[in-house]
Amino acid sequence: MLGALNGPQSLGRHTRAILAEADVILLVGTRTIRTNRFMAACPAESRVIHIDIDPTEIGRNYEALRLVGDGETTLDA
């Protein structure tokens, strides 16, 4: 997640171009803090897949395909 790392001189400057072309965004074990900067960096047509062991975190701030489970086990499956 870019979050606060999205300024012109931040680490996010390396990943913004990649994110801007993403068809799918995979979130694993992360709290989805609502930030307009993150959503603005994502193409409108990209799909978000969110994996988390806590079902209340999944899709909390972004519409997502919701997969409840341990990150490693779910990715292996």
Contacts in CASP RR format, 6 or more apart in sequence:
PFRMAT RR
TARGET T0000
AUTHOR 0000-0000-0000
METHOD contacts of the structure
MODEL  1
MLGALNGPQSLGRHTRAILAEADVILLVGTRTIRTNRFMAACPAESRVIH
IDIDPTEIGRNYEALRLVGDGETTLDA
1 27 0 8 1.000
1 30 0 8 1.000
1 32 0 8 1.000
1 33 0 8 1.000
1 38 0 8 1.000
2 12 0 8 1.000
2 15 0 8 1.000
2 16 0 8 1.000
2 19 0 8 1.000
2 35 0 8 1.000
2 37 0 8 1.000
2 38 0 8 1.000
2 41 0 8 1.000
3 33 0 8 1.000
3 35 0 8 1.000
3 37 0 8 1.000
3 38 0 8 1.000
4 10 0 8 1.000
5 11 0 8 1.000
5 12 0 8 1.000
6 12 0 8 1.000
6 16 0 8 1.000
6 37 0 8 1.000
6 38 0 8 1.000
6 41 0 8 1.000
7 13 0 8 1.000
16 41 0 8 1.000
19 25 0 8 1.000
19 41 0 8 1.000
19 42 0 8 1.000
20 41 0 8 1.000
20 42 0 8 1.000
20 43 0 8 1.000
21 43 0 8 1.000
22 42 0 8 1.000
22 43 0 8 1.000
22 46 0 8 1.000
23 43 0 8 1.000
23 45 0 8 1.000
23 46 0 8 1.000
23 47 0 8 1.000
24 46 0 8 1.000
24 47 0 8 1.000
24 48 0 8 1.000
24 49 0 8 1.000
25 42 0 8 1.000
25 46 0 8 1.000
25 47 0 8 1.000
25 48 0 8 1.000
25 49 0 8 1.000
26 49 0 8 1.000
26 51 0 8 1.000
27 48 0 8 1.000
27 49 0 8 1.000
27 50 0 8 1.000
27 51 0 8 1.000
27 52 0 8 1.000
27 64 0 8 1.000
28 50 0 8 1.000
28 51 0 8 1.000
28 52 0 8 1.000
28 71 0 8 1.000
28 74 0 8 1.000
28 75 0 8 1.000
29 51 0 8 1.000
29 52 0 8 1.000
29 53 0 8 1.000
29 57 0 8 1.000
29 71 0 8 1.000
30 52 0 8 1.000
31 57 0 8 1.000
31 60 0 8 1.000
32 50 0 8 1.000
32 57 0 8 1.000
32 59 0 8 1.000
32 60 0 8 1.000
32 61 0 8 1.000
32 62 0 8 1.000
32 64 0 8 1.000
33 61 0 8 1.000
34 61 0 8 1.000
39 62 0 8 1.000
42 48 0 8 1.000
47 65 0 8 1.000
48 59 0 8 1.000
48 62 0 8 1.000
48 63 0 8 1.000
48 64 0 8 1.000
48 65 0 8 1.000
49 64 0 8 1.000
49 65 0 8 1.000
49 67 0 8 1.000
50 57 0 8 1.000
50 58 0 8 1.000
50 59 0 8 1.000
50 62 0 8 1.000
50 64 0 8 1.000
50 65 0 8 1.000
50 66 0 8 1.000
50 67 0 8 1.000
51 58 0 8 1.000
51 67 0 8 1.000
51 68 0 8 1.000
51 69 0 8 1.000
51 71 0 8 1.000
51 74 0 8 1.000
51 75 0 8 1.000
52 58 0 8 1.000
52 67 0 8 1.000
52 68 0 8 1.000
52 69 0 8 1.000
52 71 0 8 1.000
53 68 0 8 1.000
53 69 0 8 1.000
53 70 0 8 1.000
53 71 0 8 1.000
55 66 0 8 1.000
55 68 0 8 1.000
58 64 0 8 1.000
58 66 0 8 1.000
58 67 0 8 1.000
58 68 0 8 1.000
59 66 0 8 1.000
67 74 0 8 1.000
END
